[in-house]
Amino acid sequence: MTSQSMWKEVSRRGATRAAVSSRFSQQRPQHLRGSFRNLASASRGNDKKRLHSNDYQQQNTSTFEKAATVIAKERAATSVMLNDTPAAASTFHPVKARVVLNQFMESLHEIQQHLHHQCKPLPPVWTDTTQDDHKACLESRNSARQKVKRVVQQLCDYTKTKPSVILNHSHELTTLLGRVLQLYAQSYTSDGLSYKDALRILQLMTDWNLDLQQSHCDHAMEIAARSGRWKEAGTIFWHYIDPDHAGYRPFNVSVTHPVGLYEVARAAQELNKEPVEAIMDAVLKMTMVSPCDQEKYIMAAGAALGLAGEWKALVHYLQASYSEGQMGQSLVAAAMSACLQCNRPEEAIRVFDDFVGSDLAIADEWQWRGGQVHRDPRCRKLAIQALSCLGGIGASEAAYKLFEQANECGDGVDMDTLIHIFKAFENQGRWKDAVFLFFNMLDTQQAELLSKDEADYHHTHLLPVLESVIRCCNGANQFGSAILAMRIHQLATSLPSHQDDQENGTVVHAFAESICLAPNRSSLLKAALMSLAGLGLFGEALKLLDVVIGQSAEAASDEIADFRKFLMQKLLTTRGNLYSLSPWNGLYREILCVTAGGHERKFAENTFRNPHLFSVALGNAIYACNLASQPEMGLMLIHWMRLPILGLAKNETLVKRLPDLNESFVVTDRFLASLMNAHTLIGSVHCANALYESNVKNGRFVLSDWLSSSTAEIHALFALDLQNEAMALFHKTLTDCRNPDLCSITARGLLEANLHQQVYDVFRLALTFNCLSEDLVVTSMQAVDAISGDQTNLQLQLMVNEVSQLNGVSAKTWLESHYWALKRLLKRSSLNFLMCWRSETWHLDELDYALTMLETSSFNGLTPNDEVLRLIIKRAQLFHPGYVSKDRTWIARVPRDREGWITLVDRVLQEAQNTELISNDNFISDVSRAYEALRCEKESDLLVRFAYIKDVSANTDTRMLVNPDSAGVGGATTGRSENIIIDDP
């Protein structure tokens, strides 16, 4: 019998199964019907008199004893029959066949469990089915199929001994054969035997007149599709959805897994027919049976055509057919889904604009009364998904606009759509919009922004959104804002912050709490590790990794293991301590302090005694963010607090600011200065200036109480090239408040404006008012050195004498303590004049000074300055026999011979073990060149190998030292290396 004729027979007999079953039900044995009728009557307890009589109790007891004896005999006989003993089966007289069928089902369940543990699930039929063809997996699947065939054969033998089982237990047999087909589909191999076995099962169902259900068709179609028999798979699908053959039973189609419709498309492709026409005919047939499922059928058709690569044909069908008027915007959504399945987001947007977003947009099927066209939420969702895949300008703006339209219409969005909106922000680097939208969602409880299907909404479900926000911040190097977003989410989920616990009130513990609640812990853990590593917190990142993996082994993966190796390398490079107390932990404690009031922001009442203290604490937090080079983190904190102050520039973000909460907030000098400096650091100087002017206009400004804000305003005025206004404010403030920071910032602004003489004037003024600082002195000396004139050196010497006298030390001592800072700022001639060094031999004088600093540090038990060690190694690269003359007695510490230089280089390398230089690739290269110049090829080779062992990336010249042929004749070089660039004459 062919496949097509067999399916016709299945459909024909399936229609009369009920009548045949009712006819044969009258032929049950009389003694069975009576026994079970008595049991049912006793269990219902209809006759209370008989229930309490002794006769009935004896009768009931004997009946149950007989039933127990029957069940025991049935189980024993079944166990014998399942051991492949046909003789025993022939002598078996069944009484309760349901027990036998249950044992058959248990055998199939054991096979399925064994197959589940041995092999991975097969991929969908539209993917490559040979990617899991490992030898062990193939053997397991072949073994499972053979076991299933053995069970089927035993079942056939059992039905031959007792044909009445087919009539009395048709439902159990239908379920049992459905499980057999499911196992055949799960144990499919490329030899094609599963398809023949499936045909045999379908033939059994035909012979036994069993009801063919959709699950049987799904498994049979899957087996046929995996065998490449698309025509046969399509035939199965067509016969089941045809109401003339299979009856009016609705067909359940999965929108995300449309196997049947996909097989129809592939069958049409195989027959050189139009897949769109075939699938739409199938949709119409299914709609005739179940009109309420039309939209689901249309969406499944779009997904199937997209998986088959027929997105162009569906778009053309939408454009050229009249069906869009019948199917409404569901057909548009199906076309967009097909485009997205084929990775064509731009085509999906074009379909949305033509059929939904334009004035000629088609109406929904039920909008026959006219009026404004209502956009299908699915079209809007697919449009947002397509925009998230595009990286062009305006994609994120369009996605957020559709998001606002969904909120205005009351449709809401689901969690996947929210993820796509944040992905659009991430693609265009709009991290501020991502953070602001995330804060607004937490503020408004956001239940109304989600669709009505998200009934079980909770803030913990926003962890995938939090992960997207952290990734977006990491991509813009705003690692501090990522940590702040995590903290705010922690407040929204009412997680304990452990503020008073020194161990738990850290960034590590806060991240660990959120990660352990995430559905995809590995992905969120990776984003958190990137944030900590971006801040240089390699030790904290390793500790977070240990904590999360210790609580949940599911977060461990190969990618996380590789990232752990990276963190260990960085930790060795920075020579940090694994559990060190980082300054960022101090900043995080400031954030915990100002956010301790909870998500309702009752800060002054719950945390501080008065609003003034809270304003100072908030200013300290923003100041800490500025010191950590993360000023945006402080501004994000201000935005979340919803304070009635100037926050961001207009049109800077898409997300609208929510109304202010703390109308009674008190602006203090500490807070205002920190906020102004944050705006200045990010380039929003006009905002900083506007903040200052708003406080002046409000009449709250008194110079004696707003010194830090005045200093920040002077910095902002210099950034705006308003030097005259800045100097006027400086003189006005200095009269009442004599502050070293005020003079230092003013001098630095004048230096950047090339007003060198005014810098010196500020120095003289600060010297008069006794408000000098080290930064002001160095800045003033740099400005004086930039003035060309004969009296420049004398003026510098005068400044050094005045400063040293003010500090109570000699001029030489002051110069030696500031030499390395002055070296980077002053001219060489000016520095030689101050240090009293000769212009011909200043490099030897500098080397002798470095050796003196080395001896002093060793004598005091201190670690030498890195600049001292670098200078000695640089000079060692220049060694040659006549490098230092013996008559230069004033530089007695400088070695004269090769052995002395080798000893010196060894000592420097030993001192570098306690500094970060030992892991610096440039320093290792310089030491290797120094050994090479001293003809110490063995030491140079060992040092290069040491650098590779420490995983330090030495440059090309250093790597060539391993090969003796690259180092000249005999593996050594003489004299000065040609590729060394230094400032020596």
N, C-alpha and C positions, 0 to 999 in steps of 0.2 A: 504494500500500500504506500503510495507516495505521500509526501508531507501535506500537500494541498488537500488531497482526498481524505486524509486522516483527520484534518482539522474540520472539514465539512461534517464528517461522521461524529466528531466530538460535539460540534454545535447542535447537530440534529438530535443526538441522544441526550444532550444536556437539557434540552427543552422538555423532554418527557420523563426526566429522572424522578420528579416528584410523584407522578402518577404511578410509575412502576414501583417505586418504593412503598407507596401506600397499599398497592395490591399485594405485594409480598409480605407486608407487615402483618397481614391476617393469618399467615401461615407459620407464625412462631409456635414453638412447642408449648402445650397447655401447662405443663408442670412448671416451666420457667416463669410464665406469666403469673401463675398463681403464687409462687414463692415470693417473687419480688413485689407483687401487689400486697401481700401480707406485711412485708417489711416496710413498705411505704405507709401503709395504714397505721402500723405501730409507731413509726417515727412521727407522724402527724399528731397522734394522740387524740383522735376524734371521739373515741368511745371511752369515757372516763371510768365507767363501771368496770369494763373489762380490764382496764389498766391496773385496777386495785385488786382484782380477783386472783386467787392462787392458780386457777386453771390457766388463765391467760399468761401469767408469769412463766409457768412451766412451758407453755406452747411457744412463747416468745424466746425463752432460753434455748429450746431445742431448735428453733428456726435459725437463730444466730450461730449456734454450734454447727449446724449443717452448712451455713454460708461460709463459716471459717474453714471447715474441712474442704469445701469446694475450692476456695481460693488457694489453700495450701497445695492441693493436688494440681491446680492449674499452674501455679508457679513452678512446681517441680517438673511438670511435663514440659513447660516452656523452656526451662533451663536445659533440659535434655535436648529439645529440638534445636535450640540455638547453638548447640555444639555439633551441628551438621550430622545428625543421625536420622536419616529418613525413616528407618525402621521404627524408631520410637515415635516419630510423628504420625506414622500410619496407624499406630495403635492408640493414639491419643484421642480421648473423647472430650472435647471442650465443653465447658459450662458457662464460663465467664470470659468471653473473648477480649473484653476490654483490658484485662490484665496482661494478656499476651501482646496486644498492641502497645500498651504502655512500656513493656520491656523492649519492644522493637524501637520505640521512641528514645528510650534511655540509651540504647546502643548507638543510635545515630547521634545523640547528644555527646556521648563520650568521643566519638570520632570527630565531631566538630570542635570540641575543646582541645583535643590533641592537635588538630590542624591549626587552630588559632595560636597555640604556643609554638609550633614549629615553623610556621610561615607567616610572612606579612600579608595583609589583605591585597588582593589584586587591584591594580589601578582601574579607573573607568574605561569603558570600551573605546572611548575616543583618544586614548593615549596608548603608548607603546606597551604591549603586554609582555614583551620579552625582556624587560629590564630587570626582572627578578628571577631569571632562569638560572639559578644556582643549582649545583648538583644535589645538595642535601635537600633543598626545597622541592625540586622535581621528584625526588624519591618519596618525600613525605606526601606529596599530592597524589602520586600514583598509588601509594599504599592506601591512602584514604579512599580513593575511588574504588579500589578493589574490595575494601571492607564494605563500602556501601553496596556494591554489586552483590556481595555475599548476603547481606541483610535482605536485599530485594528478592534474591532467590529463595531464601528461607520464608519470606512472606508469601511468595507465590506457592510454595509447597504447602504452607499452612492453609491457604485459602482453598486449595484443592481438596484437602481433607474435610473442610467444613465450608461449603459454598455459602451457607446462610450468613456468614460473617460479613460478606459484601453487602447484603441487604440490611442487616441490623446495625452495622457500625460504619455506615458510609462516611459520616462526618470525620470519624477518627482516621479512616483510610485516606481521606482527602488531605487531612493535615499531615499525615505520615508521608505521603508521596510528595507533598510540597516541601517537606524537610529534605527528602531525597534529592529533589531537583536543586534545592539550595546548595546542598553539599556538592553536587555535580558542578554547579557554577563556581563554587569556591575552590574546588580541586581541579580546575581546568588546566590542561597542559596543551602544548602546541601539536600533539599527535592527532587531535580531532576525535578521539574515542569518546570524550564526554558528550559530544553531540549525538552519537549513536545511542549511548545509554539514555540520554534524555528522550529520544524518540521512542525508546522502549517503554519508558515510564508513561509517556502520553498515550501509547497504545494500550497499556494496562488500564489507564483511566477510561479509555473508550470501551474496552471490553467489559470493565466492571460497572460501566454506566455511572461514573462518578462526576460530580459537579466540577467543572473547570473554572478556577478562580483567577483573579488577576495576578496573584503571587506566582502561580504556576506559569503564566504567560511571561511574566517579567524574567524569571529564571531561565525559561526556555529561550527567550529572545537574547538574553545575555550570552548564553552558551553558543547560540547560532552566530551572534555578532563576533565573538572571540574567535570563532572558526572561520571568519571571513565570509559567511553565508548571509550576506545582507538581504538577498531576495527572500530567503526562507524566513529570516527574522521579521521582515516587513509583512510577509504573509500572515504570520502569527498575530501581529499587531492589528492588521486590517480585519481579520476574522473576529477578533475579540471586540472591537469597537463597533462592528456592524450590528445594528439592532435587529436586523432580520435573521441573523444566525445566533447571536449570543444573548439576545434579549435586551431590555432597556435597563442596563446596569451602568451607572456612571463609572467612568475610568479615571482613576486617581493619577494625576501627572505631577511630577516634581518640577518646579521651575528651575531649580539649580542642578537637577540630575535628570534631564528628559531623555531617558534611554530609548523609549519607544519611538518618539518623534525623530530622534537622531538616526535611528535605524531606517526609518522611512526615507529620510533625506539621502542616506548612503545608498539605499536600494534604488532610488530614482537616479542618482548619479551613475550607478552601475548599468542601468537600463537606458542611459542617455535621455532622461526626461528632466523636466523642470522640477527641482526639489521644492521650490516655493509653492507651486501649484499642488503638489502632492501633500505637503504638510498642511496647507490651508484647507484642502478637502478633508483631511483627517480632523482638523479643528472644527469644521462645520458638522461632521458626523457626531463628534463628541458633544458639541454644543446642543444638537438636537435632543440628546438624551438628558443632558444636565445644563440648561441655559444659565443657571446661576454661576457656573464655573467658566464662563466664556473668557473672562479676563485672564484667569490663570492659564487656560489653554493657549491663549495668544502669547502670553509672556513665555511660556515653555517653548512655543514654536520659534520665537525669536532666539532664545538661548540655543535651541537645537540647530537652527540655521547658522548661527554664529560659530558653533563648534564644528559644523561641516564646512566652514569657510564661504558661506553663501550670503555674506552681508550685502554685497552689491545687488544681488538679485532681489533681496527683500526690500532694499531702499527703492529700487526701480519698481517693484510691485506696489509700494506705498505711493509712489509718484504717479504711476500710470493707471492705477486701478480705482474703481469707485468704492472699494471695500473700506476705505478709511471713513467714509460716512456711516457705514454699518458698525464697524468695530470701534470707532472713536479713537481716543488718544492711547488706548491700549496697544493698537498697532504701531503707533509712533514709539511708544516705550519699547516694544519688541524690536523694532528696527534699531533703536539706540543700543539695546542690549546686545544685538548681533554685532554691531560695530565695535563695542567694547570687548566682546569675546575675541574678536580678530585684531585687537590692539590698534584700533582706529578711533582714538578719542576725538580727533578733529572732525571726522565724518559724523560722529554722534552729535557734536555741537551743531554742525550744519543742519542735521535733521531736526534738532530741537528748535533752532532759530526759524526754520522754514515752516514747520507745522505746529509749533506751540508758541514761540516767542513773537512771531510776526502778527500783523493785523489780519492776515488770512488764515489764522490758526483754526484748525478743525475743532469742532465741539465734541463733547463726550457723547456716548450713544444715547443717553437719556436726556440730553439738553435740547429737546425738540421744540421747547416753548420759546427759544431765543434768549436774549439777555447776554450779559458778559460771559465770555468763555472762562470756565474754571480750569485751571491747569491741573493735570493729573499729578498727584504727589510722586508717582513713580517716575514720570518724565523729569520732574525737578530733581529727584534723587539721582537719576542716571546722569543728568547734566552736571551736577556737582561732582560726581565721580569722574566724569570725563575731564572736567576742568582741573581736578587734582592731578591728573596725569599729564597735563600740559605745563610747560615751563615758560610760556610766553608772558609778555607784559599784559596785565589786566586780568589774568585768569583767577587770581585769588580775590580780586574785587568783585568779579562776576559771581564767584561761588558764594561769597558772603552776602551779596545782594539777593541771591536765590534763597539763602538761609533766612534772611529777614522777611522775604515774601512768605515763606512757609510759616513763620511765626505770626505774621499779620493775618494770614488766612485761617489760622488755627489748625493747620494740618500737622504741624510739628515735624520732626525728623527722628530717624532712628539712630542708634549708636554708630552704625557703619557710616552713615552720612556725616555725622560729626567728625569721625576720624578722617574722612576725605576732605572736609573743610580745613582741618588743621594740617593735613598733608599739602593742600594748596598753599597755605601760608608758609609751610616749610620749604616748598620748592622755590618760592620767590624770596625767601629770607625775611619775611614779614613776622619776625619773632615778637614784636610788640603787640601786633594784632592777636597773635596766638595767646600770649599771656593775658591780655586784657579780656579776650573772650572767655578764657578759662576762669578768670576771676569773676566775671559777670555771671557765668553759669553757676558758680558756687554761691554767689551772693543771692541770686533769685531762686535758689533751690532747684531751678531749671526743670522741674517736673512738667511745667507747662510748655517748655520748648521741645520736649520729646513727644513722639507720636503716642497715640493712645494704646498702641500695642506694648509699649514699655511700661507695663503696670507694676513690675517689680523694681522700679527705679530706685537706686540708692547711690550715694556718692562714691562708694567703693567700685561701682561700675564705671566710673570715670577714670579708672587707672589706665586703660588704653589711651584715653585723651591726655592724661598726664604724661605718659610716655612720649606721645607725639610732641607735646609742648617742650619737654626736656630735650628731645632731639633737635627741635627747631632752635632753641636757645644755644645748644652746643654748636650747631652749624654757623651761628653768628658770633661765636666766642663769648657769649653772654652766660658763662657758667654760673655766676652768682645768681642771676635771675632764675636759672633752672632750679637751684637749691631753694630759692624763695617760693617758687611754685609748688615744690614738694611740701614745704612747711605749711603753706596755706591749705593745700589739700589735706594735710594731716589735721588741721583745725576743723575743716568741714566734716571729716569723718569721725570727729570726736575721739581721735586716738590720743592716748596720754603722751605728753611731751617730756615728762621727767625732768623738769627744769631744775629742780634742786639737787638732782643726782649728778655728780660730776662725771660719772662714767657714761650714763645714759643720755645726758643732755648734750649730745654731740651730733654732728652731721651723719656719722655712721649709723647711729641708732635710729635716727629719723628715717633715713633711707631704707633701713632694714625692715621697719614696720610696714612701710607702704609696699615694698617688694614682695613680702610674704603674703600679702592679700591679692596680688595681681594674678590674673589667669595665665598670662604668659610671663613667668618670672624671669626667664633667661633674657628676654628682650629688654625688659625694664631694668634688669641688673646691668646689662651692657650700657644702656644710656646713662645710668647713674655713675658707673665707673668712668665713662667719658667725661662727665662733669667734674668729678673729683680729680681726675688726671689733668684736665685742662687748668685747674687751679694749682697744680703742683702738689696735690695731696696724695702722693703715691702710697705712702704708708697707710693712710686712712682708707684708700681704695682697696688695698690688700686686706685690711681688717674687715671691711664691708663684705668682701668676697668670702672670707672665712665664715662670717656670721650667717650670711644667707645660705651658703651651701651646707653649713652645719644644721640649719633649721629645715632646709628643703633640698634634698639631693636632686630634685627635678630641674633646678636652675643650672646644674653643671652641664656643660657641653664642650665640644672641641674648640669652638670659638672662644668660649670663656677661658679655657685652659691656655690658649695662645695669648689672650690678653693678660693673663696672670704672669706669664713669662715676660711680657713687655713691661709690666709694672715692676717686677723684680729687677730687671735691667735698669730701669729708670731710678729705682730706689738705690741701687748700688752706685749709679752715676752721681746722684746728688748726695750720697753718703748720709741719707736720712735714717732716722730711727723708725722702726715699724710702727710703734705705738706712741710716737712723739706727740706732744701737745702743740698742734699747729696754731699759728695766729688766726687761721680761718675758723678754728673751733671757738676762739674768743669772739670773733665776729658773729658766729652763729648763736652764741649765748646772748649777744646783744639783741639779735632778732627774736630769740625766745622771750626776752624780757619785755619787749614792746608789743609782742603779740600774745602775751599771756592772758589778756582779757577775753580770748576766745573769738569765735567767728562773728559774734554780735558786736565786737569792737567796743566793749564797755571797759575802756582802758583806765580812765581816771578813777572810776569807782572801784574796780576790782584789783588794780595793781599798785597805783600810786595814791598818795594822800591828797595831792592837788594837781590840777592840770599843768602847772608850771613844771613840776618834776617830770611829768610824762613828756612834755615838749623837749626838755633837756635830754632825756633818755633817747627819744627818737632822733635828736640831733647827733648824739653819740653813735647811734647805729648807722646813720648816713655817713658820718665822718669815717667810721671803720670801713664802710664800703668804698669810699674814696681812696683810703690808704691801700686797700687791697686791689686797686685798679679795676673795680667793678662799680662805677658810679651809677650805671643803669639799674643796678639792684636796689639802690636807695630810692630811685625815682619810681620803680615798680612798687616798692613798699608804700610810698606816698599815695600812689594810685589806688592800691587796695584799701588803704585806710579811708579813702573818700573824704579828705580834708578840704575845707573851703579855702584853698590857696591855689596859686597859679601852678599848674602841673606841667602840661605839655603844650607845645605850639599847636596852633589851629591846623586842621587838615593833616596832622601827622599820622593819625591812625584811622582805620575804618570803623572800629568798634566805638560806639558812643559811650561817653562817661555816665555812670549812674549818678543819681542825685547825692549831694553831700550828706554825710551822717553827723559828723562832729562839728556842729555849727559854733560851739563854744570853745573851739580849740585856741589855745594861747600860743602865739608865735614868740619864741625866745631868740636871743642872739645866737645861741649855739645851734638851734635848729635852722634859722634863716641862713647863717653863714655856711653850714654844711650843705644845705639845699642849693645855694648859689654856686658853691664850688662844684657840686655835681653837674649842674647845668653847664658850667664853664668847661669842665673836663670833656663833655660830650660835644662841645661846639655850639651849644644853645646859649650863646652869650647874651642875646637879646632877652631871653627868659630870665636870666640872672639879673640883668639890669632892671627889668620890669618888676621883679620881686622886691628889689631895693626901693624903687620909686613908689611902689604901692604902700610900703610901710611908712615912707616919708609923708605921703599925702594923707595917710590916715591919722597923722599926728602922734604916732607912737614912738617916734624916733628921737632919741637923745644920744649924742655921740659918746658920752661916758658909759652908757649902758649897751651900746651896739658896736663895740670895737671890732669884733671878729667879722661882723657883717660889713663894716666899712672897709676892712682889709679885702674882703672878697669883692666888694664893689670896685675898689681900685684895680684889682686884677682884671675884672671884667672890662673896665674902661680902657685899660691898656690893650686888651684883646680887640676892642672896637676902634683902636687908633685914635682915642680921645685922650691924648697925653695931657693937654692943658686942664681938662676937667679932673683927670686923675690926680695931678699935682695939686690942684686947688683943694680937693678933698683930703689929700695927704697932709698938707699944712694945717688945715682946719682940725683934723683929727689929732695930729701930733701935739697940738697945743694943749689939748685936754688929756690925751692918753698917750704916754710915751711907751711904745711897745716895740720890741726888736723885730717881730714878724711884720709889722707895718712897714718898717724901713727896708727890710730885706725884700719883700714883695715889690715895693716901689722901685728899688734899685734894679731888680731883675727885669721889671717891665721897661725901665729906661734903657737897660742894656740891650734888650731885644729891639728897641726902637733906635738903636745906635746913637743915643744921647749920652755919650761917655762923660762929658764934663758934668752933666747934671747928676750922674751916678756918684761922681766924686763929691759933689756938693751934698748929696744925701749922706755920704759917709761922714763928712765933716759935721753935719748936723746931728747925726746919731752919736758921734763921738762927744759932741758938746752936751747932749741930753743924757749921756751914759746909757744908751740902749743899743750897744753894738752886739753883733752875733757873728759866729764863724762864717755863716753863709754870706752875710753882708760884706765882710772883709775880703773874702775870696772873690766875690762878684765885683767889688770896687777895684781890686788889684787887676782883674781882667779888663775892666773898662779903662783904667789908667794905662795899661800896657798897649791897648789899642790906639791910644793917642800918640801920634808920631811927634817926636820932639827931642831936643837934647837933654831936657830935664826929666825924662820919663823914668830912667833908672833911679835917679836921686829921689824922685817923688815916691817910687815904690819902696825905696829903702827907708824913707821917712815914715811911711805907713807901717812898715814892719816894726820899726823902733817904737812907734806909739802904741801899737797893739800889744807887743811883747811887754812893754813897760806897764800897760794896763793890766795884763795878766800876771805880772810879777815874775817873768822868766826872761832869759836872755834872747836876743834876736836870733842867734844861731839855733838855739833849742826850739824856738817857735818855727823857724823855717824847716828844720829837720822833721818836725812832727807833721808838717803840712806839705812836705816835698812832693809826694805822689799825687796829691790833688792839684798843686800848682803846676806840675809837669804837664798835665793835660790841658791847662788853660793859658799859660804864659809862653812867650817866645823863648827860644833856647838862649839867645843872647842875654835877655833880661834875667833868666833863671841863673845863668852862669855868673852874672854880676852879683846877684843876691847871695849865692853860695860861695862866692870868692873862688871860682874855678877858672883855670886857664882855658882859653878857647881852643888850644891845640890838643890838650890832653883831658878835656872835660869828661870823656867817656871812661877814662881810667879813674878819675876822681869819683865819678858816679858809682863805678864798680867798687871802689874802696869804701864809699859810703854804704853801699848795699851789704858788703861784708861786715862792716861795723854793726849795722842793724841786725844781721844774722847772729853775730856773737852776743849782742845785747839780749836778743830774744831767748837764745839758748841759756844764757846765764840766769835770766829771770824765770825760766821754765815756761815760756810762752811760745805759741806757734808763730813762726815768722809770717810777715805779710806776703801775699801771693805775688805782688809786684817785685819784691826782693828776689824771690826764687826764679821768677821768669827772667829778670835782668841777668842774673848770674849764668843761667843756661844760654841766653842769647850771646853773652860775651864769650862763653866757652866754645861756641861754634866758630869763632874768629881766631882761635889759637894757631900760632905758628912759632917757630923757635925765637924769632925776634919780636914777639908781640909786646913785651914789656922790657924796657931797658933796666939794667941793674943800678944805674945811677939815680933813678927816680925813687929816692928814699921816702918821700912823703906818702907814697902809696905802698907801704910795707905789707899790707894784708893781701895784695894781689899776688897769686902764684907766678913764679918765673919759669918753671919747668913743666914738662908734660906730666910727671908723676903728681905734682902738686895740684894740677888742674883735674886729674882723674880723681884724686881724693876729694876735691871740692865738689865735683859733679856727683860722686857717690853720696856725699853728705846731703846735698840738696835733694837728691832722690829719696833719701831716707826721711828728710823733713817733710817732703811732699806726701808721705804716706798718711799724715794726719790732716790733710786738706783735700779739697775737691779737685785739685790739680792732677792727682794721680789717676783720675778717670776722665781727664780732658784730653781729647785726641790731639789737639795742637801742641799741648805741652809734651806729650809722649813723643811726638814727632821731633820736637826741638831737642829733647834729651837724646834721641837716637842720632840726630845729626851731630850733637856735641860729642858723643862717643866716637862717631865716625871721624870727625875732625881730629880727635886725639888718638886715632889708629887703634881703637878698641872694638874690632869687628865682632868679637865674641859677645861682649856686653851689649852691643847694638842689636845683634841678632836675638839675644835673649830678651831684650826689652821689647822688641817688635813682637816676639812670640807671646810675651806677657800681655801686650796690648790686645792681641787676638783672643787670648784666653779670657781677659776681662771684657771682651766684646766691645772694645773701643775701635771705632772706625778710623784707622790710621790712613793718611793720605797716600797717594800713589808713590811718592818718593820714599816714604817709610816702608812701604811694602817691598820696594825694590831692594831694600837692604838685606832681605832674606836671601837674595840671589847674589853670590859674590861677583858674578860677571858684571852686574850693574853698578858696582862701586869702584870701578877703575881697575888698574893693574894690581894683581895680588889681592883683590878684595878690599882695598883701602884707597883713600884719597888723601891728597896732601894739600895743605893750605886751606883757603876759604871756600866754602861751598858756594856754587854759583847761583843757586835758587833761593838764597837767604836774603831777605829784604829787611834792613834795620835802618835806624836813623844815625848810624855812626858816620864820621867823616872819612 
